[in-house]
């Protein structure tokens, strides 16, 4: 895992469309559901970047064990499940903080996690590496006993406050999607992109100002164009012939899909500068389509719009 600041993924926040970054890995059910991680308990918390500071603060009162895992890694899920069982056995002597490393790359980078699972203790605000990779449960038990002994030697002997005592009110459920948006979303979930396209197109026929449908349709188009593409082969083709407009468009699509949004925009703006007539118009339309995928409020889109205008005029 790179220590550099990761390239942000497209802001695909239009409900009814799909986060394209999730298509590259198997889906994992939410904690507490069949096939997912065990549900959080009083001694097991799911933590993200926004709540990580609370974990560090809590480590001044009791040990915290941070487990970095990933949805695609069965080994990391097993280690986290073993840790959860051991946390329940110890009944509040330490807290297990589960962190999805892919969803929280800055936290993973802070721990210099090169792989999942990575397990680190936090004691008095200081990180203490414990282990990486698969680890038998009896050996995990021995490591935890050593951690508890170190905590006691440092006077950190508090207990974890039960989750029920600090639980926040349940979030309001999101409103239901309009029928055509729900139909498109369901079609994407079953990998039926033509049906999703049809539903979004119908939504736009009924309401040409439907921004959600327009964004969803752009995302479906990107998914269709990148399905089964070989990034290395596409890049090689584009590098071999910079005048090959189709190859440049294909690289830009894959870059947006993978989160390299600025690279994609810069590539196509450069192609606009070098082309004329129908080819230039085709590239311009693809850029506008990708603007919809990333989101009109994204600052990278605003910058690319300015660059596009300069290239055109």
C-alpha positions as CSV (number, residue, x, y, z in Angstrom):
1,X,0.0,0.0,0.0
2,X,1.5,3.3,-1.0
3,X,2.4,5.9,1.6
4,X,1.6,8.7,-0.8
5,X,-1.7,10.5,-0.6
6,X,-4.1,8.5,-2.7
7,X,-5.9,9.9,-5.7
8,X,-9.5,10.5,-4.8
9,X,-12.1,8.5,-6.6
10,X,-14.9,10.1,-8.6
11,X,-17.6,11.6,-6.4
12,X,-20.3,9.2,-7.4
13,X,-22.9,10.3,-4.8
14,X,-26.0,10.3,-7.0
15,X,-28.4,7.8,-5.4
16,X,-29.6,5.3,-7.8
17,X,-26.2,5.1,-9.5
18,X,-23.3,3.0,-8.4
19,X,-19.8,3.7,-6.9
20,X,-17.7,2.4,-9.8
21,X,-14.7,1.7,-7.5
22,X,-16.7,-1.0,-5.8
23,X,-17.1,-3.0,-9.0
24,X,-13.4,-4.0,-9.0
25,X,-13.7,-6.1,-5.9
26,X,-16.2,-8.6,-4.4
27,X,-19.0,-7.0,-2.3
28,X,-18.9,-7.8,1.4
29,X,-22.1,-7.8,3.4
30,X,-22.4,-5.2,6.2
31,X,-21.2,-6.3,9.7
32,X,-23.8,-8.3,11.5
33,X,-25.4,-9.7,8.3
34,X,-24.9,-13.2,6.9
35,X,-21.5,-13.4,5.2
36,X,-20.2,-10.2,6.8
37,X,-18.1,-9.5,9.8
38,X,-19.7,-10.2,13.2
39,X,-21.8,-7.3,14.5
40,X,-20.1,-4.6,16.5
41,X,-20.5,-5.0,20.3
42,X,-19.7,-3.0,23.4
43,X,-16.0,-4.0,22.9
44,X,-15.9,-4.0,19.1
45,X,-16.3,-0.8,17.1
46,X,-16.2,0.0,13.4
47,X,-14.0,3.1,13.1
48,X,-13.3,5.4,10.1
49,X,-11.1,8.4,9.6
50,X,-13.7,10.8,11.2
51,X,-13.9,8.8,14.4
52,X,-10.2,7.7,14.6
53,X,-9.3,10.6,16.9
54,X,-11.7,9.2,19.5
55,X,-9.9,5.9,19.4
56,X,-6.5,7.6,20.1
57,X,-8.0,9.5,23.0
58,X,-9.6,6.4,24.4
59,X,-6.2,4.7,24.4
60,X,-5.2,6.9,27.4
61,X,-7.8,5.0,29.5
62,X,-7.6,1.5,28.1
63,X,-5.7,-0.4,25.4
64,X,-7.1,-0.2,21.8
65,X,-6.3,-2.8,19.2
66,X,-6.7,-1.5,15.6
67,X,-7.4,-4.1,13.0
68,X,-7.0,-3.0,9.4
69,X,-8.9,-5.3,7.0
70,X,-10.3,-5.3,3.5
71,X,-13.5,-6.6,2.0
72,X,-11.7,-8.8,-0.6
73,X,-9.4,-10.4,2.0
74,X,-10.8,-13.5,3.7
75,X,-7.7,-13.8,5.8
76,X,-8.2,-10.3,7.2
77,X,-11.9,-11.0,7.9
78,X,-10.9,-14.2,9.8
79,X,-8.3,-12.3,11.9
80,X,-10.8,-9.6,12.7
81,X,-13.5,-12.2,13.7
82,X,-11.0,-13.9,16.0
83,X,-10.1,-10.6,17.6
84,X,-13.7,-9.7,18.1
85,X,-14.3,-13.0,19.9
86,X,-11.3,-12.4,22.1
87,X,-12.4,-8.9,22.8
88,X,-15.8,-10.2,24.0
89,X,-14.0,-12.8,26.2
90,X,-12.0,-10.0,27.9
91,X,-15.2,-8.0,28.5
92,X,-13.9,-4.5,28.2
93,X,-10.3,-4.7,29.2
94,X,-9.5,-3.5,25.7
95,X,-11.3,-2.2,22.6
96,X,-11.2,-3.6,19.1
97,X,-11.3,-0.9,16.4
98,X,-12.1,-2.4,13.0
99,X,-11.0,-0.2,10.1
100,X,-11.6,-0.9,6.4
101,X,-8.2,0.0,5.0
102,X,-9.6,0.6,1.5
103,X,-12.3,2.9,2.6
104,X,-9.9,4.8,4.9
105,X,-6.5,4.9,3.1
106,X,-5.2,7.8,5.2
107,X,-5.6,5.8,8.4
108,X,-3.9,2.8,6.7
109,X,-1.1,5.1,5.6
110,X,-0.7,6.5,9.1
111,X,0.0,3.0,10.4
112,X,2.3,2.3,7.4
113,X,0.1,-0.7,6.6
114,X,1.6,-2.6,3.6
115,X,-1.0,-5.3,3.6
116,X,-4.1,-6.6,5.3
117,X,-4.6,-7.7,7.9
118,X,-2.4,-5.3,9.9
119,X,-3.0,-5.2,13.6
120,X,-1.6,-2.4,15.8
121,X,-2.2,-1.5,19.4
122,X,-2.6,2.0,20.6
123,X,-1.5,2.6,24.2
124,X,-1.5,6.0,25.7
125,X,-1.8,7.5,22.2
126,X,1.3,5.6,20.9
127,X,1.1,2.9,18.2
128,X,2.6,-0.5,19.0
129,X,2.8,-2.9,16.0
130,X,1.4,-6.3,16.9
131,X,1.4,-8.5,13.7
132,X,0.5,-8.7,10.0
133,X,-1.1,-11.4,7.9
134,X,-2.6,-14.7,9.1
135,X,-2.1,-15.4,12.8
136,X,-3.4,-18.4,14.7
137,X,-5.9,-17.5,17.4
138,X,-3.8,-19.0,20.3
139,X,-0.9,-16.8,19.2
140,X,-3.2,-13.8,19.0
141,X,-4.2,-14.5,22.6
142,X,-0.6,-14.5,23.7
143,X,0.0,-11.2,22.0
144,X,-3.0,-9.7,23.7
145,X,-1.8,-10.9,27.1
146,X,1.5,-9.2,26.6
147,X,-0.3,-6.0,25.6
148,X,-2.5,-6.1,28.7
149,X,0.6,-6.6,30.8
150,X,2.3,-3.6,29.2
151,X,-0.8,-1.5,29.7
152,X,-0.9,-2.4,33.4
153,X,2.8,-1.6,33.8
154,X,2.0,1.9,32.4
155,X,-1.0,2.4,34.6
156,X,-3.5,2.2,31.8
157,X,-6.1,-0.1,33.4
158,X,-9.4,1.5,32.7
159,X,-12.4,-0.3,31.1
160,X,-14.1,0.3,27.8
161,X,-17.4,2.2,28.2
162,X,-20.2,-0.1,26.8
163,X,-21.4,1.1,23.4
164,X,-25.0,1.3,24.7
165,X,-24.0,4.1,27.0
166,X,-22.7,6.3,24.2
167,X,-24.8,5.1,21.2
168,X,-25.9,7.9,18.9
169,X,-29.5,8.1,17.7
170,X,-30.3,6.0,14.6
171,X,-29.9,7.8,11.4
172,X,-33.1,8.7,9.5
173,X,-33.7,6.2,6.6
174,X,-33.0,7.6,3.2
175,X,-36.2,8.3,1.1
176,X,-37.1,5.7,-1.5
177,X,-35.7,6.2,-5.0
178,X,-38.1,7.2,-7.8
179,X,-39.3,4.0,-9.6
180,X,-37.2,4.4,-12.7
181,X,-34.1,5.1,-10.7
182,X,-34.7,2.1,-8.5
183,X,-35.2,0.0,-11.6
184,X,-31.8,1.2,-13.0
185,X,-30.1,0.6,-9.7
186,X,-31.5,-2.9,-9.5
187,X,-30.4,-3.6,-13.1
188,X,-26.9,-2.5,-12.3
189,X,-26.8,-4.8,-9.2
190,X,-27.6,-7.8,-11.4
191,X,-25.1,-6.6,-14.1
192,X,-27.8,-5.8,-16.7
193,X,-26.4,-2.5,-18.0
194,X,-28.7,-2.3,-21.1
195,X,-31.8,-2.4,-18.7
196,X,-30.2,0.3,-16.5
197,X,-29.5,2.5,-19.5
198,X,-33.1,2.0,-20.7
199,X,-34.5,3.0,-17.3
200,X,-32.3,6.2,-17.1
201,X,-33.2,7.1,-20.6
202,X,-36.9,6.8,-19.9
203,X,-36.4,8.9,-16.7
204,X,-34.8,11.6,-18.9
205,X,-37.6,11.5,-21.5
206,X,-40.1,12.0,-18.7
207,X,-38.0,14.8,-17.1
208,X,-35.1,16.2,-19.2
209,X,-33.9,18.1,-16.1
210,X,-33.4,15.0,-14.0
211,X,-29.8,15.5,-12.9
212,X,-29.7,12.1,-11.1
213,X,-30.8,10.3,-14.2
214,X,-28.3,12.2,-16.3
215,X,-25.4,11.3,-14.0
216,X,-26.6,7.7,-13.7
217,X,-26.7,7.4,-17.5
218,X,-23.2,8.8,-17.7
219,X,-22.0,6.2,-15.2
220,X,-23.6,3.4,-17.0
221,X,-22.0,4.5,-20.2
222,X,-18.6,4.5,-18.5
223,X,-19.2,1.0,-17.1
224,X,-20.2,-0.3,-20.6
225,X,-17.1,1.2,-22.2
226,X,-14.6,-0.1,-19.7
227,X,-16.1,-3.6,-19.2
228,X,-13.4,-6.2,-19.8
229,X,-10.8,-3.6,-20.9
230,X,-7.1,-4.3,-20.3
231,X,-5.6,-1.1,-18.9
232,X,-2.0,-2.1,-19.8
233,X,-2.9,-2.9,-23.4
234,X,-5.0,0.3,-23.8
235,X,-2.2,2.4,-22.4
236,X,0.4,0.8,-24.7
237,X,-1.8,1.5,-27.8
238,X,-2.3,5.1,-26.8
239,X,1.4,5.6,-26.1
240,X,2.3,4.0,-29.5
241,X,0.1,6.4,-31.4
242,X,-0.9,9.7,-29.7
243,X,-3.0,10.6,-32.7
244,X,-5.3,7.5,-32.1
245,X,-8.3,9.3,-30.7
246,X,-10.1,6.1,-29.8
247,X,-7.1,4.9,-27.7
248,X,-6.9,8.3,-25.9
249,X,-10.6,8.1,-25.1
250,X,-10.3,4.6,-23.8
251,X,-7.4,5.5,-21.5
252,X,-9.3,8.5,-20.1
253,X,-12.3,6.2,-19.4
254,X,-10.2,3.8,-17.5
255,X,-8.4,6.6,-15.6
256,X,-11.7,8.0,-14.4
257,X,-12.9,4.5,-13.5
258,X,-9.7,4.0,-11.4
259,X,-9.8,7.4,-9.8
260,X,-7.1,9.2,-11.8
261,X,-9.5,11.9,-12.7
262,X,-7.1,14.8,-13.3
263,X,-5.0,12.6,-15.6
264,X,-8.0,11.7,-17.6
265,X,-9.2,15.3,-18.0
266,X,-5.7,16.6,-18.9
267,X,-5.3,13.9,-21.5
268,X,-8.6,14.7,-23.3
269,X,-8.1,18.5,-23.1
270,X,-4.7,17.9,-24.8
271,X,-6.5,15.8,-27.5
272,X,-9.0,18.6,-28.0
273,X,-6.1,21.0,-28.7
274,X,-4.6,18.6,-31.3
275,X,-7.8,17.8,-33.2
276,X,-10.4,19.5,-35.4
277,X,-13.9,19.1,-36.7
278,X,-15.8,16.0,-35.9
279,X,-13.0,14.4,-33.9
280,X,-12.6,17.4,-31.7
281,X,-16.4,17.4,-31.1
282,X,-16.4,13.7,-30.2
283,X,-13.6,14.3,-27.6
284,X,-15.4,17.3,-26.2
285,X,-18.6,15.3,-25.7
286,X,-16.7,12.5,-23.9
287,X,-15.2,15.1,-21.6
288,X,-18.6,16.5,-20.8
289,X,-19.9,13.0,-20.2
290,X,-17.0,12.3,-17.8
291,X,-17.8,15.6,-16.0
292,X,-21.2,14.1,-15.2
293,X,-19.6,11.0,-13.8
294,X,-17.3,12.8,-11.5
295,X,-19.9,15.4,-10.5
296,X,-20.4,19.0,-11.5
297,X,-19.5,20.4,-8.1
298,X,-16.1,18.6,-8.0
299,X,-13.3,21.2,-8.2
300,X,-11.4,19.0,-10.7
301,X,-14.4,19.4,-13.0
302,X,-14.4,23.1,-12.7
303,X,-10.7,23.3,-13.5
304,X,-11.1,21.0,-16.5
305,X,-14.0,23.0,-17.8
306,X,-11.8,26.1,-17.8
307,X,-9.0,24.2,-19.5
308,X,-11.4,22.9,-22.1
309,X,-12.8,26.4,-22.8
310,X,-9.2,27.6,-23.3
311,X,-8.4,24.7,-25.7
312,X,-11.6,25.3,-27.8
313,X,-11.3,29.1,-28.0
